[in-house]
Amino acid sequence: MKMTSFFKNIIKNKTAIAMLFAVLFFTLACTSNKPEEIKAIEANQNTPSLERVDFETFISDSGKVQYHVTTPLLLNYDKAEEPYQEYPKGGHIITYDTAQIISSEIKCKYAIYTEKAAIWDLRNNVEAINSDGVIFNTEQLFWDHKNGDIYTEEFVKITTEDEIITGYGLTAKENMRKYNLKKMSGTIGIDEE
């Protein structure tokens, strides 16, 4: 008889201890929701205000598509001193001419778009293709969206139908049909068999 009441006391004590730990946990885990603390968190420039997974958008003017942008992940930092969008997993940009025909494509593994300056900073395995099929490979490429200029100071490999051109520094318009390589370092002919 004494053994049964002994076990009942232990069970009651374990239940009381568990309840005490639960109350203690919830008391310590809960933080205040003071308006100034919430505003401080919201104002944090290092925290994205928007996160989009598998993002896709079409940018048009006067009903005509100019750009098609896709990315696995978009982070929007509109609270930053200079608002920007980060594409930490890269993206794909397609540009269209006035006849709605693809004029160029750019793929990269990482990108940042600075809204005020309207400049794309494309990085890591950047590949651009113009409407003639010319392929541009580099590690960093800037695209001035306002002026329609594309440029880099990095190493560039340009692959055409019949040759590979390498060098440093590139300037071009956004359709990339006319381009200038600042410092050519080599040319390799491609034989078609």
Secondary structure, 3 states (H helix, E strand, C coil): CHHHHHHHHHHHHHHHHHHHHHHHHHHHHCCCCCHHHHHHHHCCCCCCCEEEEEEEEEEEECCEEEEEEEEEEEEEECCCCCCEEEECCCEEEEEECCCCCEEEEEEECEEEEECCCCEEEEEEEEEEEECCCCEEEEEEEEEECCCCEEEEEEEEEEECCCEEEEEEEEEEECCCCCEEEEEEEEEEECCCC
